[in-house]
Amino acid sequence: MIELNDDSLSLIETDLGINVPYVSGSKVKVRKCWHFTTDGNAVDAIFMNDKDFAAGMNRIYVLAARFQIVILAFCLMDTHIHFILYGEFDECNRFMHEYIKLTSMAIAHDHGDMKKLSDVPVNYQPITDDVYLKTAICYVLRNPTVGGLSYNPYDYPWSSAALYFRKQGLWTSPVWTKYSDGLLNPGIRFQRDLLRTRRTGYENLELFEGMVVPSNYVAYELVEAVFRTCRSFLYFMGRTREDDIEQRGGTISMLSVPMQEMRQNKNEMCQRMFGVQTVRKLSSAQRLRLAKALKAKYNSSVKQIARLCGLVYDEVKTLL
């Protein structure tokens, strides 16, 4: 997680256009900001119950500490996941894929469903201006209500919606944000059971019923600075429509699968198609067939596909 000190905050505020004076009707350029999501039609369910959701929330905290990113907003739905992230693309990409990987492992451990998310498509959109950043954030936070769940977005417990422009500790605040467990310095056993990690350094956590409260890992104050006023936040929450996101440039762009995962996919496909586990035993024609099959199934670059299949990029780029 990017440490939000004076130097980093200044850079992030510049990249998010926070320091630019507001002018009605104008757009401010935004840098290093991304909307990541998984395909909601790919699996029947990612989170089966509240225990799964709570573990999924804690997983965000553990992983965010390992990558140089800032989480601006997120929403965990039963069939898909949304993140609005700030950071270098490679770091955000790695965070998203690692989250899917660990979630798949948790499903296997808790429910016996092996490799359930191994083929789930992961998508992203670059966010290039402040208006679209506000729209994307509100699109993510509105997901439960739009999806037909009987929740006001601010009260859905498995997202960051309850953090923005809220006054904590009053009766009108969602009960799950009152931090009834207080600040804890969890020991090794507690970390292992709650956070499912042996890593150290998780101190002074605000907890509620065994769940790390999202204010520990969501930069909600930056989001408030992006919107500037609660009135602006409510305006975008009210006006944002799904088409604002889904029809922007067609569809959300597909991510290339990380190289390590692609190697495993390549070996499995190589075995299915040709009965061998290495491309070294394939002819040039067979390697090209394998490359075309990989390109059709996964949205990876031609250079990545050529490298994996032992082909020369300049010779096959027009064929793929």
N, C-alpha and C positions, 0 to 999 in steps of 0.2 A: 504494500500500500504506500502510495506517495505521502510522505510526511508533510502535513500542512503547516509549515513554518512560514516566516515572513517572506523569504525568497521564493519558495515554491508557490505560495498563494499569489504573489504578484504576477508570476508567469501564468498560472492557471486563470486568474481573473482576466488577463490580457487575451489568452487563447479563447476564453468563453465570451469575450466582448463585454464583460461587466463594467470595465472602466470607460467605455465609450458613452458619452451623453445620449440620453434617450431622445429620439426624434420621431414623432408620430408618422407612421407609414413607411419608415425606412427599415432596412435590414442590416444587421451587423455581422461581419464575417466571424465564423467560429472555426477553430482548429482542434484537431486531435480528439474528436468526439464521435462516438459510434453507438448505433442501436443494434444490439445482438439479440437474436431470438432463435428458438428451435421451431421446427415444423409441427404444428399442433395436430396434423393428420397422420403423423408417422407412427405413433404408439397409442394404445388405448388409455394408458395412465402412467405417469411418472411418479406421482405422489399418491399413495393409496388411502392415507388417513392422516389425522392431525400429527401423529408422531413422526411420520415421514416428512411432513411439511416443516415441523420444528427442526428436525435434523438437517433438512435442506437449508434452512435459514442459518443454522450454525456453520454449515459447510461454507457458506458465502464468507463469513467472518474469517474462518481459518485460511481459505484460499486468498482472500483479498490481502492478507498480511504477507503473502509470498510473492506478489506481483506488484510492479510499479504502475498502479492504476488508481483511479478515483471512481468510486461508485456514486453516481448521481441519482439513480432511481432503479428500481427493479420490481418485478412481480412474478411470483411463482404460481402458475395455474396447474391444475391436475394433469393436463396433457402437454403443456409447453411452458417455456421460460422466457422472460424478457429482462434485459439489462440495458441501461444507458450508462456508458462508460466513458471516462476521459483518460487518455494516455496514448502512448505510441501504439500503432495498430498491432504490431507483433505481440506486445505484452497483453493487450486486451484479447486478442485471438487466443493466446495460450491460456489465459485465465478461463475463457469460455469453454474451451475444449477440455481443460482439466476439470472444470466443474461437472461437465457431462460425464467424463470418465469416472470420477469419484461417485457421482450419483448412480451410475450404472452398477458400480461395485456394491454400493449400499443396497440397491434393489436385489442383487444376487445374494447378498448376505442375509437380508431381512425377509425376502420373499422367495428365494430359490429360483428366480427367473434370470438365467445367465445371459450376459451380454445383450440385455434388452435395448440399450441405447447405442449399441455399437455402430448402427447404420443411420441413426437419426440425423436428418439434415440440419445443419447449423447455418444461419443466415446473418447478414449484416447490412446496414446502410451507413454510409458516412453522413454526418450531420455538419452542414457547412454554413448555416446562418442561425442567428438567435431565434428567429420566428419558428424555424423548423425544430430547433432544440426544444422550445417550449411545447410545441405541438407533439413531438415524440414523447416527451416526459408524460404529458397528460394522456396520450394514447395508451402508454404502458399502465398508468395508474387506473385508468377507466376499464381495463380488461375484465375484472370480475363482474362489474355491473353490465357491461355490454354482453358478456358471456351468459347472462341470465341468472347469475347468482344473486341471492337476496341480501346483498351487501351495498351499503353506501361505500364508495371507493375509500373513504378515509377510515372506515372501520374494518376493511378486509385485513385479516391478521397476517397474511403471507406476502405483504408488499411493503414498500416504503412510504405509502401514501399518508400514513398517520403522523409523519414527522414534520411536514411542511406547514409553516404558519400556524402552529398549534401552541397553546398555553398549557404546559404540563402541570399535573397535580390538581386540576379542578375537576369537578364532577362531570363536566362535559367532555373531558378528554377520554379517549378509548382506554378501558381499564388495563389493557395489556401494555400500555406505555407508562404505567406508574411505577415500574421498577421495584416491585414489592420485595424482591430478594436483596436489593441493595448492591453494594460494591463487594466483589469477592476476588481473592487471589487464589484461584483454583490450584490444588495440588495435582500431582501426576495422575493419580487414579481418577480424580474428577475430570481432568482434561481428557483422559482416555475414554471415559464413559460418556461425557457430554459432547466433547468436540471431536472425538474419535481421532486423536492425534497424539503422538509422543513428543511433538515439538514443544519447546518451552517459550516463555516470553509473553504468555497471555495473562496479563495482570489487570487489576482494577476494572473488571468487567461489570457492566450493568446487566443484570439478569432478571428475567421474569419467568417463573415456573420452569426453570431449567433451559431457557432459551436466551441466547445473547441478543439483547435489544438492538434493533437495527441502527440506532444512533451511534453505536460503537464503530460502524463500518460504512455508513452512508453519509456523504458530505451534504447534508440537507441545508446547511447555512449557505453554501455556494448556490444551491438551487434557488433559495429564497432571493439571493442577490441577482440571479439571472432574471427572475420574474419582477424583481424590484418591489412590488407591492402585492398584498394578498388579493386585491381587486383584480390585478392582472392574472394572477394564478387562477382565480375562479372564472375569469373570462375565458381563458384557454381551456379549462376543464369543461366549460359549457359548450364551447364552439367546436372543439376537436371532433372530427369524424374519422371513421376507419379508412375511408377513401383518401384522406389526407396523407396517410402513410402508405397504404397498399397500392395506390396508383401513382406514387411518386417515382417517375422513371420506370414505370411498368410494375416490377415486383421487387421485393427485397433481394439484393444480390446474394448468390450462393458463395459460401466460403470455400476455399481450398482446404482439404483435409490435411492436417499436419503430416510431415514426411514420415515420422515414426509409425503413425497409424496407417499411412498409405502402404508402407512396406508390408505390414501384416495383411492388408487387403489384397495386395498384389500376390503374395504367396498363396493365400487361400484361393484366389481366382485362378492362379496358375495351376494349382492342384486339380481344381474342378474341370478346367478346360483341357489340360494336357496330361494330367496324371503325374506331374513332377512339381517339386516345390522351389525350383530355382530357374531363373530365366537363362542361366548359362547352358542349360540343356535344350534350349529352344532354337529353332532356325530363325532367320531374319523375318520370314513371312509369319511365323507363329508369334514372334515378339510384336509385330505390327498388329496382329489380331488381338493380342492381349492389351496392347496400348489403346486400341479403339474401344475395347470392352471397358477398360478402366475410365476412359474419358466419358463414355456414355453413362456410366453409373455414378461417377464422382465428379464434382465440379473442380477439377484441379487444372493447373496450367499445363500447357503443352510441354514446356521445358521440364516440369516436374515429372510428367508421365514419361517423357523420353528418357530421362535420367534413370527412372526406376526400371524401365524395360531394357536398358542397355542399348538404346538407339541414339543416333546422332540427330540432334535437334534440327539442324539446317536441312537434313535429308528427309525428315518426316513431318515438318511443321505444316506443310500444305496438305498432307494426307490425314492429319488429325484435326 
